[in-house]
């Protein structure tokens, strides 16, 4: 079933290769800036931590690009979803942190560690520790460590923050506000706090 769903995305979108991985663009806007930003993040990972680059390439073998989306690992497709608009506006270090975070989600899913069973808080903390480990390798490690710690302190994975991000992304797609509220509420109804 997973192969069928991925094949459907490939058929409906524009398939291409990204760092040796299978990628599909299902958006309408051009993707060149996002691809260049991702290539810069892979170059940065290769420079500061080849070990983490190998892990990202091993765990993230599928990339799904949309015009607007916040990054997340999609277990049933075994791919990472990335928003071209946010990737194009981010710097290489931010993108590298995202890739390491989502690769950790992919690794945990592959090992059978799911948020529904082991708790989202614990899983996000594992991913954030991987981000902290990568941030310590950056040239300006103190600033990047503070950046990651601020993400941890904000608990960006909580239902409230997820709903806010969904609403922002849906508003970019020109949905009416009442539809945005309903969809965001429905999408996060089973999300743990």
Buried (B, 14 or more C-beta within 10 A) or exposed (E): EEEEBBEEBBEEBEEBEBBEBBBBBBBEBEBEBBBEBBBBBBBBBBBBBEEBBEBBBEBBBBBBBBBBBBBBBBBEBBBBBBBBBBBBEBEBBBBBBBBBBBBBBBBBBEEEBEBEEEEBEEBBEBBBEBBBBBBBBBEEBEEBBEBBBEBBEEEBBBBEEBBBBBBEBBBBEEBEEEEBBEBBEEBBEEBEE
